[in-house]
């Protein structure tokens, strides 16, 4: 009973400090899940995965398996989010489970690169595909290469490269930052509209292809020339699953805004489960449509499989439809990342493990305005540098490390606070979170192994995952700086 009261009082104390308004309902939260997950990857990843597996049936199975594993992770996060319905998501869960040091490490890596690189990368994709409809000016190659900045152990970056696209991406980030600074409702409305339009356009594409009569059901029975069995088949399956995981990533974003969801103990778990279930169905339908018009060999060699599938049915107009879909997807994903990721900055500042100005709620707009500015400015710097893709690759690895730690936290908290109120419990415990942890640890281990092998074979100039770990640990001095400030002020918990 003492542990239960201790857990509740700690939670209530944190909730009382949060002054953000609860303006997000169930369906708005669900569109945040869908908008975070469905981005541009689904329009490109199937080609690579087709080459890895060589079987239409296996490829569909991969998408379903990856979706179910992601759903298992979401169920675990739903339990955590219902227990601690506060702004900050993973930062809050790691702090409650392992202490503020681990919470800080996540928050630091999130602010330094994970989330800001994601915003920059997605905004760049949005701006790049807008070039299908707009004339975007570009400097000549000599001028683009005239300024070079060298980052040791990372890469050479060229700020003037793709300058027109970068300026458009910066404009997108600034515009969405202003919207989210002024109003949570407006930012959420943009997300809701973008997600609904995206889903309708995808369904139009899918059923337009399936009912076009220009494909063949026999494509589902044909296999690629690649034939694998035993361990080789398992390795190919896992490699393809990794690509599918990347396309399903993003569902965790809704947990970051739990403090602003109406009745979060009910609506957070529901939005996660409904949103991911919809994504699984949509992804399966998209791949079925692709296979209907493209044999496995053609899909495997396609640079943009969605465009090839659409053009076969709709001609040149199909390419325009895909470009528009990617623009809508990327625009919505940029908005939802600005909307949600600012809450991690806000939560850290509230706990005095980041600069205090970022933890202030705007007195008029009732938004974490300063935190939105922090995310926006850092994202713009990544756009200018052009290095976000490299850094994002490193920190995708770190994202999965923190996913594993959070879901392991479900087991830890069941022992640590067995009597604390859990409005939602993971169905199938301990198997459901256990399966997610096993898959995640396998992914982490194989990623480390592959990065090291590629580095030793000269296929990569650096070990991305190890650099990601080191960059995360580089924030440790900042942690002790903030803890010292708290100690001097007599504010240590």
N, C-alpha and C positions, 0 to 999 in steps of 0.2 A: 504493500500500500504506500509506503514511504517513497519507493521508486516511482510509482505512478504519480504521486503528488509532485515529486521533484520534476518529473518530465513535463507535467502539465503547467507548473508554475513557470518553468523556463520558457515553454512555448508561449504562454499567455503574456509574459513580459515582453517577448520579442514582438508579438502581434500588436501590443499596445504602442510600441514605438513607431509602427508603420502607419503613415497617414495617407497612403494612396487609397483612392476610391475603388470600390468594387463595381466596375461598370461592364464586365465581360460575362455574358451568359453562356449557356451550354453550346449553342450552335456557333457562336462566335469563337469560342475556345476550340471547337471541332475544326473550324476552318483554319485556325492557326496550326493545328496538327497537320492537316492536309496540305496547307500552303507551305509549311516547312519541309515536308517530305517530298512532294512532287515538284521537282525542279527541272533542270535541263538534262540530268543524267539519263533519265529513262528514254530520251530520244537518241542517245548515242551508245550507252553501255551494252545494249543487247548484241551489237555487232561483235564486240570483243568477247563477250560471253559465248556467243555462237561458235567462234573459232576455238575456244577452250574446250567446249563440250562436244560439239558436232552432232547434237541430237535435239530436235525440237521438243520432244517430250521431256527430256532431262532438263532442258532450259526452263520450261514452264514449272517443273518440279522445284528447280532452284529458286525461282521467284517466290513460290508459295512457301518453301522452307525458310528462306530469308525473312519473309513477311511474318511467319509464325514465330521465329526466334525474336524478331523485333517486337512482336506483340507480347511475348513472354517478358522481355525487358520493360516494356511499357506497363505491364501489370505490376511489376515490382516497383516501378517509379510511381505508379498510382497509389500503392500502399504508403510509400514515403510521403507523397504529396498530400494525401488525406490526413496523415499523422501530423505533418508540419505544413499547413496551408499558408506558407509565407512567400514573399517575394525573394527570389534568388535561386530557387531550384537546387541544382547539384551542390552549390556552395553551402546551402543550409544543411543538406543531408550529410555531407562529408564532415561538416563541423559538429553536428550532433552525434555522429557515429564515432569518429576518430579524434576529434578535437580541432581547435581552430587552426592548427598548423596545416593539416590536410585541406581544410576548407580554403585557407589562403592560397595554397599551391594551385588548386583548381581555379580560384578567382584570378590569380596572377596570370596563369597561362591563358585563361579565357580573355582577359583584357589585353594582354601583350600580343597575342597572335590568334588564338583559336577563333574567337568570334569576330574580331576586327578583320582578320584575313578572309573570313567567310563573307562578310558584308562586301569587302572590296572585290573579291573574286566574282560574286554573283552579280554585283552592279556592273562589272566589266563585261560579263557575258550578256547582260541586258543591253548595254550600250553597243556592243559589237554586233548583235543581231538586229538592232535598230538600223544599222548600216544597210540592211536589205531594203529599207524603205526611205532612208535619208542619205544625202550625200555628206559623208563625214570627211573633212579635210585631213590630209596626212602629209607629214614632212618628208623630204627626200631622204634616202638611206644614209647619206653622208652626215646630214644634220642630226638624224636620229642617233647616230653613233658618236656624235661629237662630245657628249658628256657621259662619262662612265664612272660609276661609284663601285668600289670593291668592298664587299662584306666578307671578311675572313671566314673560311670554312662553309660559307653559304653560297654566294654567287656574285657575278658582276651584274649590276643593274644599270639600265639606261632610261633615265627619267623622260627623255624626249621621244622614246619609242611609242608608237601608237598614240601620239599626243591627242589627236582629235577624239578617239574613243575614250581616252582617260578623262578628258575634260567633260565629256557627256556623262561618264560614270560618276564623276564628282558632282555634277549638277543633280543627278538622280539621288545621290546620297544626301546632298544638302537639302533638296526638296522634301525628301521623306523624313529627314531629321527635324525639319521645321514643323512638319505635320505632327510628328510624335512628341515634339516639344510643347506644342500648343494644346493638343488634345489626345487623350487615349482613345476616346470614342472615334475621332476622325481617323487615326491610324488603324484602328480595328475595322472601321468601315471600309477603308481601302483594301485591307486584307480580305474581308468577307467578299467584297465585289470581285476582286482579282481571282479568288479561289473558285467562286461560282462560275465565272466566265471561263476559267481554265478547264474545269470539269466538263462544262457543256461543250467546249471546243474539242476536248479529247474524245468525248462520246460521239460527237459529230464525225470526227476523223475515223474512229474505230468502226462505227456502224456503216459509215460511208464506204470503207474498205471492204468490210465483211459482206455487204449486200451489193457490191459493185459487179459481181460476176466475173471479175477480171483476175481472180486468183484460182488456186487449186487446193482442194482438201488433201490431195496426195502429198503436198509439201510437208504435212505433219508426219508422214511415215518415212520420208527420206532422211538419210543421215549423211553427215560430212564424211570425207575420206579418212578423217582421224578416227581410229578405233583404239580404245583403251579398255583395260580390264584390271581388276585387282587394285593395287595401291595407286597405279597411274590414273585410273578412273576416279578414285577417291580424291587424289590431289587435284585433278582437273575440276571436279565438282566443287571442292573447297575454294579453288581459285575463282571460279565463276560466282560462288556464293559471296565472296568478298566484294565483287563488283555490285552485286545486288544489295548487300548491306549498305554500301555507299549511297545507293539510290533511295534506301529506306531511312537513311539517317536524317535527323532533324526533329523527330517526334518529341524529344526531350524539351524543346523550346517552350512548350506550354507550361511546364513545371516552373519555369522562371517567373511567370506572372501569376502564380497561384494566389498571391495576396490581393489580386485585383479581379479574381473570378468570383461571381456570385455563388454562394453555397459551395465552396470548393471541395468539401469532403465528398459531395456527390458528383458535382459537375466535372471535376478534374479527372477522376477515373473514367467517367462516361465518355468524355471528349477524347481521351487517349484511345480507348477501345474502339469507339465508333469510327474515329478518324483513321486509325491504322487498318481497320477492317475494310473501309472504303478504299484505301490505298492499295491493299492486296488485290482487291477485285479489279481496280483500274489497271494496275500493272499487268495482271494476268490477261486482261482483255487486249491491252496494247500489244503484247507479245503475240497473242493469237492472231491479231490483225496483221502484224508484220509477217508472220509465217504463212498466212493465207496467200499473200502476193509475192513473197520472196522465198525461194528455196534456201536451205541452210547454207550452201556454199556462197550464194550471192550475198546473204546477210553477213556472213563472216568477213567478206572482203569489202563491205560497205564502210565508207568514212562517216556518213551520216544516214543511218539506216532509216530513220523516220522520213527524211526527205525522199529517199529512194522509193519507199513504200507509197507515200502520198503521190509522188509524181507518176507512178505507174497507173494510178487510178484517176488522178485529176489533172495530169499534165503539169505544166509550169506553175499553175495556180497552187498545186500541192506544195511546192517548195515555199511559196509565200505563206501558206497556212501554217507550215511547221515553224517558219521564222517568227510568225506572230505568236504561236503557242509558246515558243521559247522566251520571247520578250515578256509575255504576260506572266509566265512561270517565274522568270528571273526577277521581274519587277515585284511580284508578290512576295517572293522569298527574301529579297532585299529588305522590303518593308517589315516583314515579320522578324527578321534578324535584328533590325534596329529597334523594333518594339520590345522584343524579349530580352536581348542581350544587355541592354542598358540596365536591366533590373539586377544583374549580377554586380555591376559597378555600384549600384545604389545600396544593395544589401551589404557589401563589403564596407562601404563608407559608413553605414549605420553602425557596424560593429567596430569601427575605428581601425580597420586593417587596410584602409585606403584613405586617400585625401578627403577630409571632411566635407569640402564644398560639393562633392559628387553625391552626397547622401541627403541633400536638401530637396524637399518637395516644393515645387513652384507654388507660391501662395495664391495665385490667381487661377492657374491652369490645372492645379492638382496633379501634376506629372513629375516624374523624376528628371526634370529638364536638364540639369547639369550633367547627369549621367548620360543622357542622350547625346549631349555635346561631346563628351569624352569619346564615346563609341564612334560618333560621326567623324571627329577630327582624326583619330587614329586610323580609321578606315580610309580616309582620304589620303593620308600619308602612305598607306600601303598601295593605293591605286597609283599614286605618283611614282613610287619606287618600281612598280611592276613586278615586285618579288613575291607577291602574295601567293601565287600558285606553289612556289617552292616551299614557303613556310607553311602553307595550308596542308601540303602533303605530310610534312613532319608532324603537325599537330592533329591530324586525323588520327594518327596513332595514339597521341595523348588523350584524345577524346574517348577512345575505347578503353584506355587504362582507367579513366575516371568512371566510365560506365560500369566496369567490373567492380570497382571499389564501392560504388553506390549500391549495386545489387547485392554484393556480399554484405553490405550494411543492413539489408533486410534481416539476414540471419543474426547479425550482431545485435541489432536493436530488439529482436524477439527475446534474446537472452538478457540484454541490458535493462530493458523496460518491458517486462512481460505483461504488466497490468495497465500500461498506458492505453488510452482509447484509440482504437483503430477502426475508423468508420468504413474503411475498405481493406480487406485482406486478400492477398494473392490466392486465387483458386489454384488448387493443385500443389500447394506448398508441401514439402520443400522442392518437389521435382521441377516445377515451372521456373523459379528463379535459378535453381541449380543447373538446369540445361542451358540457360542463358549464360551463366558464369563460365561453364565448360567451353561453350562455343567462343566466348569472348577471350578467354585465356588462350585457347588454341589459336585464335586470330592474332593475338599479341605475340605469342611465341613464334608463329610462322612468319610474321612480319619482321621481327627481329632477325630471324635466321636468314630470310631472303635478302634483307638489306645488307647484312654482313657478307653474304655470298656474292652479291652483286658488286659490292665495294671491292672485295678481294679479287674478283675477276675483271675489274676495271670497267664494269658496266655502269657504275655510278661514282661521281666524284666525292660522295660523302655517304655516311650511314644515317639516313634520314631519321629513323626512330631514335637512335642514340642522341643525335643532335637535339631532337625534340625533348628528350629527357633532360639533357644538360641545360637547355634554355628554360625549361620549367624550374629547375633547381637554381637557376641564376636569380630567381626572385627571392631566394631565402634571405639574403641580407636586408631586403626591403621589409620582410616579415619582422625581423628583429628590430628594425628601425621603428616600426609602428608599435611593437610591443614595448619598446623602451619609452616611447611617448606616452603610452597608456600607464606604464609604471610610474613615470614622473608625475603624471596627473592623478595618480591614485585610482585609475579606472580598470585595473586588471580584474577580470572576473574571478 
